[in-house]
Amino acid sequence: MNTIYQLLSAEERGAIMAMNLHGSSARAIARTLKRAPSTITRELGRDGHWAKGKGRPRHVPGYDAQTAGRRCQDMTVNVSRLRL
């Protein structure tokens, strides 16, 4: 499989957070960043929306670019270890 993709940069994550706070839709954010709407909705849906705690995670409204960036970096490190 030769799929090549570009990870979201810290600047893009910051723009997503700012635009999301201002009430922009995922499609509007995607147009501004020249990304696919599915990339933005996936980012909003999985990164920074879940609070840690006991049992099932609780849904927390909002998006935090720093939390999303750390999560992405942690996942990249874990995948690199698997490839060794």
Backbone hydrogen bonds in HBPLUS format (Angstrom, degrees):
<---DONOR---> <-ACCEPTOR-->    atom                        ^
c    i                          cat <-CA-CA->   ^        H-A-AA   ^      H-
h    n   atom  resd res      DA  || num        DHA   H-A  angle D-A-AA Bond
n    s   type  num  typ     dist DA aas  dist angle  dist       angle   num
A0013-ARG N   A0009-SER O   2.96 MM   4  6.27 158.5  2.00 151.0 157.0     1
A0014-GLY N   A0010-ALA O   2.93 MM   4  6.14 153.1  2.00 143.6 151.1     2
A0015-ALA N   A0011-GLU O   2.92 MM   4  6.18 152.1  2.00 144.7 152.3     3
A0016-ILE N   A0012-GLU O   2.88 MM   4  6.13 154.4  1.94 148.4 155.5     4
A0017-MET N   A0013-ARG O   2.96 MM   4  6.21 159.7  2.00 147.2 152.4     5
A0018-ALA N   A0014-GLY O   2.93 MM   4  6.17 165.5  1.95 150.9 154.5     6
A0019-MET N   A0015-ALA O   2.87 MM   4  5.93 170.9  1.88 152.6 155.7     7
A0020-ASN N   A0016-ILE O   2.85 MM   4  5.83 152.4  1.93 144.6 152.9     8
A0021-LEU N   A0017-MET O   2.98 MM   4  6.16 154.4  2.04 146.0 152.5     9
A0022-HIS N   A0018-ALA O   3.10 MM   4  6.39 138.7  2.28 140.5 151.7    10
A0024-SER N   A0019-MET O   2.94 MM   5  5.38 161.7  1.97 159.1 153.0    11
A0023-GLY N   A0020-ASN O   3.06 MM   3  5.11 158.3  2.11 103.4 109.6    12
A0029-ILE N   A0025-SER O   2.99 MM   4  6.30 160.2  2.03 153.5 158.8    13
A0030-ALA N   A0026-ALA O   2.89 MM   4  6.05 158.6  1.93 145.4 151.8    14
A0031-ARG N   A0027-ARG O   2.94 MM   4  6.17 156.5  2.00 146.3 151.8    15
A0032-THR N   A0028-ALA O   3.10 MM   4  6.30 161.3  2.13 146.8 151.4    16
A0033-LEU N   A0029-ILE O   2.97 MM   4  6.21 159.0  2.01 154.4 159.9    17
A0034-LYS N   A0030-ALA O   2.83 MM   4  5.66 112.7  2.29 138.7 154.7    18
A0035-ARG N   A0030-ALA O   2.97 MM   5  4.86 162.3  2.00 138.3 143.5    19
A0034-LYS N   A0031-ARG O   3.30 MM   3  4.99 148.7  2.41  92.9 102.0    20
A0039-THR N   A0036-ALA O   2.96 MM   3  5.32 132.1  2.20 107.6 120.0    21
A0041-THR N   A0037-PRO O   2.95 MM   4  6.25 170.1  1.96 159.3 161.6    22
A0042-ARG N   A0038-SER O   2.93 MM   4  5.88 155.2  1.99 139.8 147.2    23
A0043-GLU N   A0039-THR O   2.98 MM   4  6.11 157.3  2.03 141.4 148.0    24
A0044-LEU N   A0040-ILE O   2.87 MM   4  6.11 164.2  1.90 155.5 159.4    25
A0045-GLY N   A0041-THR O   2.86 MM   4  5.88 144.7  1.99 139.7 149.9    26
A0046-ARG N   A0042-ARG O   3.02 MM   4  6.13 145.3  2.14 150.3 156.6    27
A0047-ASP N   A0043-GLU O   3.08 MM   4  5.50 156.8  2.13 140.1 147.0    28
A0060-VAL N   A0049-HIS O   2.75 MM  11  5.15 171.2  1.76 165.3 162.2    29
A0051-ALA N   A0058-ARG O   3.10 MM   7  5.57 172.3  2.10 162.9 165.2    30
A0068-ALA N   A0064-ASP O   3.04 MM   4  6.26 161.0  2.08 152.6 158.5    31
A0069-GLY N   A0065-ALA O   2.89 MM   4  6.04 154.7  1.96 145.2 152.0    32
A0070-ARG N   A0066-GLN O   2.98 MM   4  6.21 160.9  2.02 150.4 154.9    33
A0071-ARG N   A0067-THR O   2.97 MM   4  6.15 161.0  2.01 148.3 153.8    34
A0072-CYS N   A0068-ALA O   2.96 MM   4  6.14 158.1  2.01 147.8 153.5    35
A0073-GLN N   A0069-GLY O   2.95 MM   4  6.14 159.7  1.99 147.8 153.4    36
A0074-ASP N   A0070-ARG O   2.88 MM   4  6.08 161.1  1.91 152.7 157.8    37
A0075-MET N   A0071-ARG O   2.98 MM   4  6.17 157.2  2.03 146.7 152.8    38
A0076-THR N   A0072-CYS O   2.96 MM   4  6.18 152.9  2.04 147.2 154.6    39
A0077-VAL N   A0073-GLN O   3.04 MM   4  6.29 157.9  2.09 150.3 155.4    40
A0078-ASN N   A0074-ASP O   3.02 MM   4  6.25 160.7  2.06 147.8 153.1    41
A0079-VAL N   A0075-MET O   2.97 MM   4  6.17 156.0  2.03 148.6 154.5    42
A0080-SER N   A0076-THR O   3.02 MM   4  6.20 154.5  2.09 145.1 152.1    43
A0081-ARG N   A0077-VAL O   3.09 MM   4  6.39 148.7  2.19 147.1 155.0    44
A0082-LEU N   A0078-ASN O   3.26 MM   4  6.56 145.8  2.38 140.0 148.5    45
A0082-LEU N   A0079-VAL O   3.10 MM   3  5.11 121.1  2.47  94.7 109.3    46
A0083-ARG N   A0079-VAL O   3.24 MM   4  6.54 139.7  2.41 144.8 154.8    47
A0084-LEU N   A0081-ARG O   3.36 MM   3  5.55 153.9  2.43 102.3 109.5    48
